[in-house]
Amino acid sequence: MLTILFDGIAYGMLLFVLAAGLSITLGLMNFINLAHGAFAMAGGYCTVILVNRLGVPFALGLPLAFVVTAAIGAVFERALYVHVYARSHLDQVLFTIGLVFMSVAAVDYVMGSSQQFVTIPQALQGQFNVFGIGMSKYRLLIILICGLLTVGLQLAISKTRFGSRLRAAVDDRRVARGLGINVGAVFAMTFAFGSGLAGLGGALGAEILGLDPTFPLKYMIYFLIVVAVGGTSSIIGPFLASILLGIADVAGKYYAPKLGAFVIYTIMIVVLIWRPQGLFARSASR
Amino acid sequence: MTEAGKDVATYLARRARWSPFEIAFWVLAFATIWLFPGKYLILTETAILGLFALSLDLILGYAGIISLGHAAFFGLAGYTAGLLAKYELINEPVLALLVSGLAAAALGFVTSFLVLRGSDLTRLMVTLGVALMLGELANRFSNFTGGADGLQGVSIAPIFGVFRFDMFGHNGYVYCLVILFICFLIARRMVYSPFGLSLRSLKGNPLRASAIGIPVNRRLIAIYTVSGGFAGIAGALLTQTTAFCSLDVFSFERSADLLLVLIIGGTGYLYGGLIGAVIYKFLQDWIASLTPQYWQFWIGFALVVIVLIGRERVEGWSAAARASIYRLGKGLGARSAPDGAAPKGH
């Protein structure tokens, strides 16, 4: 029982790191990015190549996954996404679905369609046993890293100058621009950082979520649930939504293996009908 | 009738006249029965895809609702048709088709209330969620649906007790084409009616549309229901012509591909879905013969390029092509419909 809770929290934390970038970009530019999972996949494969093939230590592989994915994100943002911000939602959806299809086929071509595993160092394998609860060391590490990241993100957004610019741009893009904030640059930075986070999440999660070319399609709905249920106006909303989703998913798979996904989709639809702006959103949102 | 009412009536009547281009399109469509006897399988798929895209166009092109889960209706009716035939509840295919379509329309009616609420993102999520939910349900009740193995052992009785579904797919194709044509006629009648005009106006600006007395929500519910029914008929046709139904009828890829089909052909006019389906199937066949495994890459590539070039521009080209074909038809002295004088509907 508590093990399920523990696994659920680890899973939820992971989902949060994966989806945090999406929630910010969506809130900031009102841009529906269905290709967010592709960046997570990029991070995962990057780690696989670095750690398994080139023999880079795991502890160095994770930050490298972040850096590489952030760089990819920045390039894509400047080269392609920039042209689509002002378009209709339909165009954005088509564009990002196209990117997803391309990434799926491209990764299949380069890496093959089989599932990939990151070699985890010996020290992280196995379990702790605390008060009769089996806690896998690796999941504990995930909770630790993701927890630190969450706190860091929250501090960065609420305390730093960049964070206040970001919040201003989310609240009202036009006024922020009028005050001399370079919204485009803020957005490019955020996009790159969010992609990097997704890449880090993909690298960390390769072990738990599984990594194969269909990753962006498989988890797209989960990221969207986190964002839609959590709302896009803060970090706390998506965070709580991720934890809830993680616990519900793990518990669902454990207690009702055949109905698990069904329950989650049902809850999502009910929440969206009940509060279209998200469970934890402020009432007045654009 | 008031003066304005008469104006609208004459305007609609003028627009609704059959142009030579349309007649040529359908003559050509039915001529394929004799022109390509060896290609019935892909032709059947194209006709079904065309009907499916037509149904999406009704809500996307005419009412402006973005859906990522149109496969929900397709799949529901596909399974309904399959189960009806498998357990011999309704043997007559045409009747089973109608029942399946009605089932999908009922789903459309129920889910339309969910779609009315919220922003584009909420709509995307809800439509996608409904399709995934149904897919999970079909997977869950595998004793009925066969789960991941698909619904097997379906045998479809002859149409009207006369026309058997032969192994070459000839009768199946004619059947699909006739159904497609009937559905097209209904859709055409609908979009050229005052009802269709009101849909266009509320797509343009829901607030103003309601200010001039159009019941926005009721119109959206109606068109969503009809669209669901058409998508359902397409799904039921697929099950009936292949005598098989699998979980991928609900898949996200199916809904996403459908968007591409519609975008290729152009949204907001009825032939968009049909022309898109022809081009899409042709491209898919061609690319799949070049790179069997990675054709999805080029599908994605097409989407990205179309959006980057600008959908309006692509649609502008196809509109220009249509116009020149139209002028050609007029030049040949066929019965012509003056179109330039009418105020544009959008």
HADDOCK unambig.tbl for C-alpha pairs under 7 A between the chains (distance, minus, plus):
assign (segid A and resid 90 and name CA) (segid B and resid 66 and name CA) 6.55 0.50 0.50
assign (segid A and resid 91 and name CA) (segid B and resid 307 and name CA) 6.06 0.50 0.50
assign (segid A and resid 94 and name CA) (segid B and resid 303 and name CA) 6.16 0.50 0.50
assign (segid A and resid 95 and name CA) (segid B and resid 303 and name CA) 5.94 0.50 0.50
assign (segid A and resid 95 and name CA) (segid B and resid 304 and name CA) 4.84 0.50 0.50
assign (segid A and resid 95 and name CA) (segid B and resid 307 and name CA) 5.94 0.50 0.50
assign (segid A and resid 97 and name CA) (segid B and resid 300 and name CA) 6.97 0.50 0.50
assign (segid A and resid 98 and name CA) (segid B and resid 300 and name CA) 3.66 0.50 0.50
assign (segid A and resid 98 and name CA) (segid B and resid 301 and name CA) 6.07 0.50 0.50
assign (segid A and resid 98 and name CA) (segid B and resid 303 and name CA) 5.01 0.50 0.50
assign (segid A and resid 98 and name CA) (segid B and resid 304 and name CA) 5.34 0.50 0.50
assign (segid A and resid 99 and name CA) (segid B and resid 300 and name CA) 5.98 0.50 0.50
assign (segid A and resid 99 and name CA) (segid B and resid 304 and name CA) 6.75 0.50 0.50
assign (segid A and resid 101 and name CA) (segid B and resid 296 and name CA) 5.95 0.50 0.50
assign (segid A and resid 101 and name CA) (segid B and resid 297 and name CA) 5.70 0.50 0.50
assign (segid A and resid 101 and name CA) (segid B and resid 300 and name CA) 4.87 0.50 0.50
assign (segid A and resid 102 and name CA) (segid B and resid 296 and name CA) 6.82 0.50 0.50
assign (segid A and resid 102 and name CA) (segid B and resid 297 and name CA) 4.27 0.50 0.50
assign (segid A and resid 102 and name CA) (segid B and resid 300 and name CA) 5.06 0.50 0.50
assign (segid A and resid 102 and name CA) (segid B and resid 301 and name CA) 6.36 0.50 0.50
assign (segid A and resid 105 and name CA) (segid B and resid 294 and name CA) 5.57 0.50 0.50
assign (segid A and resid 105 and name CA) (segid B and resid 296 and name CA) 6.15 0.50 0.50
assign (segid A and resid 105 and name CA) (segid B and resid 297 and name CA) 5.06 0.50 0.50
assign (segid A and resid 106 and name CA) (segid B and resid 297 and name CA) 6.77 0.50 0.50
assign (segid A and resid 258 and name CA) (segid B and resid 140 and name CA) 5.87 0.50 0.50
assign (segid A and resid 259 and name CA) (segid B and resid 140 and name CA) 6.78 0.50 0.50
assign (segid A and resid 261 and name CA) (segid B and resid 136 and name CA) 6.97 0.50 0.50
assign (segid A and resid 262 and name CA) (segid B and resid 133 and name CA) 5.40 0.50 0.50
assign (segid A and resid 262 and name CA) (segid B and resid 136 and name CA) 5.73 0.50 0.50
assign (segid A and resid 265 and name CA) (segid B and resid 129 and name CA) 5.69 0.50 0.50
assign (segid A and resid 265 and name CA) (segid B and resid 133 and name CA) 6.11 0.50 0.50
assign (segid A and resid 269 and name CA) (segid B and resid 126 and name CA) 5.90 0.50 0.50
assign (segid A and resid 269 and name CA) (segid B and resid 129 and name CA) 6.84 0.50 0.50
assign (segid A and resid 272 and name CA) (segid B and resid 122 and name CA) 6.78 0.50 0.50
assign (segid A and resid 273 and name CA) (segid B and resid 114 and name CA) 6.46 0.50 0.50
assign (segid A and resid 276 and name CA) (segid B and resid 118 and name CA) 5.37 0.50 0.50
assign (segid A and resid 276 and name CA) (segid B and resid 122 and name CA) 6.56 0.50 0.50
